[in-house]
Amino acid sequence: MNLMVEAWLPLEWGCWLGSPNRHTYTEGGNDKGLSKKEDLGIEKDFFKYHKNIIPDADSKEVLFSIDGSSNYELLIPKTVYPPREDSTLLIDSINDLKSPNGKALEIGCGSGIVSIALARNGWDVEALDINPFAVISTKENIRRIGFEKKICVREGGVGEDNFSIPKGVKLIVWNLPYLTPPDENEQRLEWIEEASMSDLADKSWGQRLVELLESEKEYLDPELLVILLQRKYPESPSKTIHWTNLGWSHRVLNYRWLFDEKLEVLAYWKPGLGTPVKKLKECESTMDEAKKLPEKGWQRVITEKQTGGRGRKKSSWESKNQDLLATWSIGKTILKTIDPGLLQVLIGSKIANILNQYCKWPNDIVNIRGEKIGGILIEMDSESDNLRIGLGINQYDNCVKGLKIAGWKEKTPGLNLDELFQIIDAELSSFLEHHPLLKYQCEETQNITDSWRNLSKLVSRGYSLKKNQKNSRIIKLKSSGELTITAEHKQENVQDIGSLEWLF
């Protein structure tokens, strides 16, 4: 079901009713003419009992609509974050999850609106907040709806002493505080409001969470999914790179522009969902070793030494110890959404971005001088339902058969082999792996855009190419992975790199 905030103002001020794009004002309250808290179903005893905690004058009522048909009135005390457009954005993503079941944890529950959405979708929820007013608010709001048995509420959160992730949690949800933290001389909110709305400057809330998860990874469910709402523009201190650098896959589930801010809902998980990497000391070729892997799940193999590596058109690939030599085996079903020609360009572009280098069409990773750092090879056959993605990346500069090659240490000297593999594994998993809770999304336009963005970096540096000894210019990248070029006022599509000569 689609949950949507329809109003949040003290009823004595009136209510804004409607979608975020269309608001109408109802004088004096809602369409029933209700203006007093007693009329909205709040027990008088509740305020009598909590009169020293939540003063009646400092509380607000929020009208919460489900599909525009059923309304719930939520208690919002002072200092508790009220449901807004970012709440609906997060809830929409929760509603899109596949086969929800098990235990979910909401951090920073506020009014409890997201926990209610989780419970309505079948989750058993543990809701946390460091704000005691939010704990009281959530308890009251779930009592009104009758979800006391589906949602457990307690005080606590990331950064609190002795806080840990409860056992058995399959889903973590957090609408991260994303406002830029104020400078020392700037005016601040009350500390409890600051904690619910502003990020941290020294170590962000998102970074604290992923570091906590890393410290407890032995006890986490291998299929754990973390869903966060983050501010993408202007970028808040909680950044996706904090997760990817620690080997977490990620996928954007939803986004929305609110005036000059872009908010994104992102999902994070560990690649493989518990399937370990097969690690070898030595083999002839990881492409051949990948054929021996199971065909289900996120399968990959890496070796320290390779004696018979190969490149395009059965050419040999010579490698040294400590080079990155790995192959991923994934289902051919991916080819329903992306052409293998574009797939290799896309992978090359993403890895080139990680290394702060360039992708030379279709599958080479090079430095600014055109010296080769690595390459991608995709193979498949009729004997398997999987295709194989092979990757070789040099670690250090070298010379092979009189040809100078480069290594990843040139631009990323701080990355060791294990760290680089972990980051690349997470990057490939982010757009190729199927998580049981996520609907698979593969957008052709976005894939072409991502690939072209890196390919065009070479062109923008002034590099050009020749085809059949004729100076040519690249026009675009097609969904098939082919290049469209123009030479002597004629356009043509190029499939084979053999006829092209890059001019560095």
N, C-alpha and C positions, 0 to 999 in steps of 0.2 A: 504494500500500500504506500501511497505517497503522503508523507507527513509534511505539513506546511504551516509555518507560523503565520497567523493572520492578524494578530494584534499584540501590541505590548505597550500600553500606557496605563497609568492609574485611571481607573474608570471614571473618577470624578472629572478627568480631563477629556473624556471621550475616547473612542477607539479608532485606530486606523484599520480598516478592513479591506482585504483584497490581496492580490499577488504583489510581489516586489515591483512589478511594472505598472500596476494599476491600483491606486489607492482611492478609497472613498471614506469620507468622515461621517461618523454617526454621532450626533450630538447627545451627550449625557450618558453614553455607554453603548451596549450592543442593541441589536434589533428588538430585544425583548424589553428594553427599557430598564434593565437591571443596572444599578449603580452602587449598591452596597455589597460588602463582602459576604454578609449573611445570605443575601439573595443568590450568591453564586455557589452555594454549597459548602462554604468553609464553616467548620464547626466552631461555635463560639468558644467552646472549651479549649480548642487548640490555641487560640490567641490568649486566653486566660492563663493557660499552662505555660506558654512561652512569652508572656508579656515582658519579662526582663531580658529576653534574648532578641526577639524580633518585635520592636515597637510597631503597633498597628499603623501609625502614620508613615512609617518608613517602608512599608510593604507595597508591592504592586501586584496587579492581576494581569496575566497574559492569557489571551484567548488563543488556543491551539487547535487547529483544524486538521482533520484527517480526511483527505480527498474532498474537502469542501462540504462534507455532509455532517460529520460528527465533531462537536466542539468540546474541548476540555479547558477548564480554567486552571491555570498554574499559579502557584504562589511564588513570587519573586521578592525575597527580602532585599534590603539594601546591601550592597557589596557583592551580590550574586549576579553572575553574567546572565542576561536575559536571552531567550531565543531570538536569533536574527537570521539574516540571509545566509551567513556562513553555517548556521545550524542546519538549515534546510539542504544546503549543498552536501554536507556530510551525511545527513539522513538519506538523501537520494542514493548515495553510493552504497550505504548499508542495505538499502532495499534491493539493490541490484546483485547482491551476493548470491552465489549458487549454494543450494543445499545447506542452509545454516543449521548448525546443531552444536551442542556442547556448551562450554563455558566461555563467556566473553568478559573482558575487563574494560571498564571505561575509566580513564584517568581524567580528573577535572570535570566531574559530572555536572556541576552547576545546578541548574534547575531540575536535572534528571531527564530532560527531553530526549537525549540521544539514547540513554539507557532504556527508556520506554520504547523507543523505536526498535532497539535490539530485542527486547523481550517480546514485542509484537511479532517479530520475525522468527521466534522460536528459540532464542538464546537464553541460557541461564546466566544472569548478569551479576557481576560484582561491581558496584559503583563507588568510586573514591573521590574525595576532594579534601584539600587541606583547610578549606574554609568551613568552619562549623556551621555557619549560616546556610551554606550550600547543602550540607548533610541534612539539616532539618528540612530545607526546602524540598529536596529530592524525596525524603521519607514521606512528607505530606502529600506530594504530588502523586507518588505511586500508590499511596493509600486511597486517594480519590478514584484512581482508575482501577484499583483492585489487583495490583501487581506485586503485593507484598511477598508472595511466595516465589516470584520469578526474579526479583531484584533484591540483592543484599547490599545495604549501604553502610559505609564506615568512613571514618576520618583517616586521611593518609594520602600519600602520593610520592612521586619521584623526588628525591632529595631529603626525605624524612628519615630519621634514624631507624635502622633495622627494617626499612622497606624492602620488600622483595616481590617478585612476580608469583602469584599464587600457583600452585601446582595444577596441571590439567587445563590451563588456559589455552584456547585455540585462536582467540581473536583479541587484540588490544586496539582500542579506539581512543583517540585523544584529539580534541580540537585545541591545537597548540596555541598558547598565548603568542601572538605574532607582532604586536606593536613594538616599534623600536624602543629599547630602554632609554629613559631620559638621561641626559647628562647631569653632572653633579649640581650645576646651577639652575637646572630646569625644575619647574614645578612638578611635583609627584602626586600620584593618587594615594589614598590610604594604602598601607602595605598589603592588606588582604585583597584589595582591588588590583593593585599592581601585579600581584602574583597570578591573578586570573587573566590579565589582559596583556601584560608586557613580557617580552622574552628577556633573556639574560645576556649581558654583554660578554662576560668572561668565558663562560661555557653554557651554551644554549640549552633550553629544555630538551630539544630533540637530541642533541649530542649526549646529554646526561642519560636519556632513555636508552639509546643504542649501546652506550658503554655499560649500562646496567645489564642489558640483555646479553652482551658478550661475556660479562663476568658470571652469568648464570646459565650459559648456553647448554651445559651438561644436563640441566634439569628441565629445559623447555621442551614443549611439544615440537617435533621436527617440522610439522606443518603449520606452525604458528604464523599467523598473518597479522601485521601491524598496519592499521589505517590511521593516517595523520592528516589533518588539515593544516596546510602551511601557506604562508604568504610568499608567492613567487616574485612579485614585483610591487613595490621595491622589495628586494630580497631581505627576509628577516634573518636573524642570527642562526635560526634552525635551518640548516641546509641539507639537501639531499646528499652532498658529497661526504658528509659525516657518516652516512650509511654505506654508500658504495665503496668508500675506502676501507671499510671493514668487511667487505664481501657480501653485502646485502643486495638482493635484486630489488628493483622498484618498477612501478608502473603507475602512470597518471590515470586515475579513474574518472575524474571530473574536474571542471574548472569554471570559474566565473569571474568576470570583471565587475568590481563594485567601485564605480567612479574611477579613480586613478590607481586602484589596487587590483592585482590579479591574485586570486586565491585558488589553490589546487588541493584536491584530495588525492593523496598518494598511498599506494599499498607497498609494503616491504615484506620480504620473506628471504629465507636462506636457500640458495640454489640447491636443487636435488631433493629437498624435503626429506632429508635423512639418508639419501643415497650417496655413499662415499665415492670419492675420486679413486680410480684405480691408478696406483703409482708403481712405476717400474724403474729398475736400475738401468736396463738396457733392452732394446728391441730393434728389430730391423726397420719397422715402420709403425707409427701409432695408427695410421690409417688401416693397416691390416689387423692390429690388435683390437681396434674398435669393432671389427666384425664379430669378435668373440663376446662382446658385451651383451647383456640382456637387452631386448628390444623395447621394454617398457621403462618409463621413468627418464630422468635427466641423467644420461650416461656420458662419462668422459674418462679419458685415459691420458696420463702424462708420463714422460720418461726422461731420465737424466741424460741418456745417450741413445742416439739413433744411427744405425749403420747403413740403412738403405732408404732414406727419406726420398720423396719424390715431389716434383712440382707439376706445373701444367704440361700437358702433352707428353707425360712420362719422362720429363727431364729430371735429373737428379737434384737433390737438395742436400748440400753439405752443411753439417752443423758441428758445433763445438760443445764441450761440456758447459753446462750452465746456460745454454740457450733455452728458450721456451719452446718445447716440442709437445704438442697436445692435439687430440682429436675428440670431437663431440659427436655422439650418435643420437639423432633425433628422428621422430616419425616423419614420414613423407607427407603426412597430412598438412604440414606447413605449406606445401607447394600449392594448396588450394587457395592460399591467400597472398602468396608472393612468388614470383618467377625466380628460379634458381640463379639466373643471370643477375637479377637485381639483388638477390640475397647476398652474393659474394661481395658486391660493391658496398652494400649496406654494412656488412660486417667489417670490411676493410676500413670504411669511413669511421665507424665507431671505435675501432682499435687505434686508428691513427689519432683520433681526438684524445684518447687516453694517454697516448705517448707524446702529445703535443707535436705531431708530425703530419704527414700528408698521405693521402690515398691517391695513387696513380692508377687510373682505370686500366683493367677492371678490378684487380685484386692485389696490387703491390702496395706496401707501405714504404715510403721513401722519406729522406730528409730534404732539406731545402736545396741541396746540391744534386738531388736525383739519385743519391746512393741508396741502394736497397737495404732496408732494415728487416723486412719480413714479407710474408705472403700468405694468402688464404687459398685453400683448395677444397672444392666440393665434389664428392663422388657418390654415386649410387649405382645399384644394380638390381636385377630382377629377382635375386635370391633373398632379398631382405626388404622389409617394410620400412626400413630406416635409411636415411642418407647420412653421410659422414662429412663433417666440417673439420678439415685439418688446418693447423696453424703452426707456423714456424717463425720465431722472432729472434734475431741475433741480440746477444747481450752487449757485446763489445765490437768496436771497429776491427776490421780484419781485411785480408786480401785473399780471394778465392779464384784460382786460375787466372791470375793477373788482373782480376776485377776487384776494385775497392768496394767494400760493403761497410755499412754503418751498424751501430747497435743502439738499443733503447737507452743505454746509460748516458748518451750524449745530451738528451733533453730532460731525462728523469733519473738523475744519478742516485736519488734516494730510494728508488724502488728496487727491492730484491726480487728474485725469481718467484718465490712463494707469494709475495704480495701482489705482483703483477698478474700471476695466474688467478688469484682470488678475485681481483678486480675485473678481469676479462670474463671469468666464469659468471660473475654476477651480471655483467653487462649483456652477455648473450642470453642468459636466463631471463632477463628483464623483458625481452620481446619475443623469446622463442619457447619458454617453458610454460606449461599449463599448471596453474595452481587450482586445486579442487574447489576453492571458494570463489575464484574469479572467472568471469566470462572472458574468453579469449578475444582480444581485439588486435587487428593488424590492418592499419589504414594505409592503402596504397599511396595516397597523396603524401602522407607524412613520411613514409619510407623513402620516396623519391626526393622529398625536400631534404631529409637528413643526409642522404647520400650526396646529393648535389652540393649541399653546403660545404662539405669537405673537399669534394672534387674541384670546386670552383676556387678554392684557396690557391691551388697551383696556378690556375689561369690568371687570377688576380695579381700574382707575383710577376706576371709578364712572360710566363712560359707558354710555349705554343707547340704545335705538332705538325708533322708532315704525313701525308698519305700518298703513297706511290710517287714520292719525290715532289709533291705539290704542297705548298703551304696551305694549311687548313685551320679552321676555327671551330671550336665546339659551340653548339647552339643549345643543346639540352640533353638530358638523360631520360630515356623512355622506361616504361614500366617493365619491359623485358630485360632491362639492364643494358640495352644497346645505346651507343652514343649517336646522336645526330650531329653531323658536321657539315660545314660548307666550304667548298673550294672552287674558286673561279666561278662564283655566283651559282653554283649547283649544290643542292643538298643531297646527302645520302646517309643511310644508317650503317653503322659499323658494328660488326659482331666479333671480329677477330683482331686481337691486338697485333698479330704478326705483320699487318700491313701499315701499322702506325709507327712513327718515330717521334718520340718526345724530345723537344729541344730545351735543354736546361741551361 
